[in-house]
């Protein structure tokens, strides 16, 4: 997801749509920061309560923001009058990715719902703040995003392990 997030910002900036690039970058950073804080909170909760680790799904959150956000921007003219309808493509992407995460036994229902809520909120904020998208941008953006997504499909950055190593509480005394 991260390569696609960065690619979208770069394409928007190269095309000269600075507002979109800035809103996309800020939204992505905010969404990733919220997910990091939720993952850290889940680690500490598990240590305090001596239970299994709760790790909200960053995949679901990122997919909602990236792919749902692109769908929202693509169909922006339809959402102008009824912004709440942006939740249809956002939650649709979230549900599809959430089902795969649960089916693979990598996350629980609670974890994917948490990621979906964060991702849908980010995608909704993106759709409201970006403003009108230059129509010719889609000729560059969609093919490049598809290529980058295909190129990096299945690649893992090991971020989950790094978060656990950096923030896992050693021992919490009662």
N, C-alpha and C positions, 0 to 999 in steps of 0.2 A: 504493500500500500504506500509506503514512504516514497519509493521511486515515482509512482504515479502522482502523488501529491506535489512533489518537487517539479515534475515535468509540467503539470498544469500551470504552476506559477511561472515557470520559465517561458512557456509558450505565450501566456498572457502578456508577460513583460516584453518579450521579443516583438510581439505584435503591436505593442504600444498601448495596451489597455491597462494602464497603471492602477486604476481604481479596482478592477477585478483582481489583479495580481496581489494588491495589498490586502483586500478583504479576504481573498482565499488564504493567503499566508497567515494572516492574523487568526482567522478561524481555525485553520489546521493546528497552529501552535497552541491555541486555547484548548481545543479538543484534546490534543495529546497531553497537555498539562493536567487537565481534569482527569484523564484516564490514568496518568501516572500517580496522581494523588489518591485516586480510588484504589489502585493496586497496592500502594504503600499502606493505606488504611486497612485493606484486607489482610495484609501480612501481619500487621500489629494486632488486629482483631483475633486472628487465628492463634497468635502467640499468647495473648492475654487469656482467651477462652479455652486454650488448648484443644482446638478443633482443626478441621481441615482448612486449608488456605482458600480464601475467597479472592478470585482474580477476575474482575470484570473483563469482558471480551473486547480487546482493542481491535480485533479484526472486524467485529460487527460495527463498532463505532466508526472506524475508518471507512468501511465500505459504505455506510449510510452517508457520511460526509462527502466522500469522493464521488462514488457512482450515483448515489441519490442526489447529491449536490449538482452534478453535471446534468442529470435529468431535469432537475428543478430549473437550472439556468437555461436549458434547451427549450423547455416549455413555459418559460417565464411569462409570456403574454397571456397564457391561460390562467396563470395564478395571480395575476395583478388584481382582479376583482375579488377573488376568494382565496386569500393567502393560506387559509387552513388546508386547502386541497394539496398544498405542497407535501403534506404528511403522507399522501397516498404513495408517490414514488419513493419517498424516503423510507417509510415503514415497509414497503414492499421489498426493497433491497435488503433492509435489516432482517426481515423475516426469512428471506431466502438464505442469507449468510448464516443467520442464527441456527437455522435447521441443520446446516452442514456442520457447524461447530458442536452442536448437541449430538448429532449422529456419529461424529468422530470421537465422541466422549472426551473432548478437550475442555468443555465448559458445561456448567449446569444451566438450567433454565434461568435462574436468578442472575447469573453472570452475563448471559446473552441479552436478557431484558435490560440490564443496567447499561451495557454497551450500546444497545439500540436506542435507549432514551438519550444518552449523551450524543450519539451520532446524529439522531434526528434533530435534536436541538441545534447542533452545529450546522447541519444542512439547512434548517429553517432560517437560522441567522444569516447564513450565506445567501440564500435566496432573497431575503429582505434587504440586505445591505449592498449587494453587488451593483444594482442598477442595470440599465439596458445593456445587453451583450451585443457587441458588434457582430453582425450576421456572418461576415466573411471569416471570423475567427474560427468558426466550426469546421471550415475546410482544412485547417491546420491542426486544430486541437483534437478532434475525434480520432483521426487516423494515427496520430502520434501517441495518444493515450492508449489506444488499442495495441499498438506495437510494444510499448513499454510494459503494459500489463501482461501481454503474452510472453515477452522476454523474461520477465521476473516472476512469472507464475510458479508457485511452489518454492520459491527461495525464502529462506527464513533468516532473519537477522540475529536471532538469539537474544532479543531484547528482554523477554520474560526472565530468562536466566540471569541476565545482568542486573535486572531490577531486584531479583531475589538476593543475589550476592551483595549488592550495595545496601539494601534496606532491610534485610531480614534481621529482626531483633535476635540478639544472641541469647539472652535469658531475661525474662521479665519476672521479677519476684512478686509474690502476692502480698 
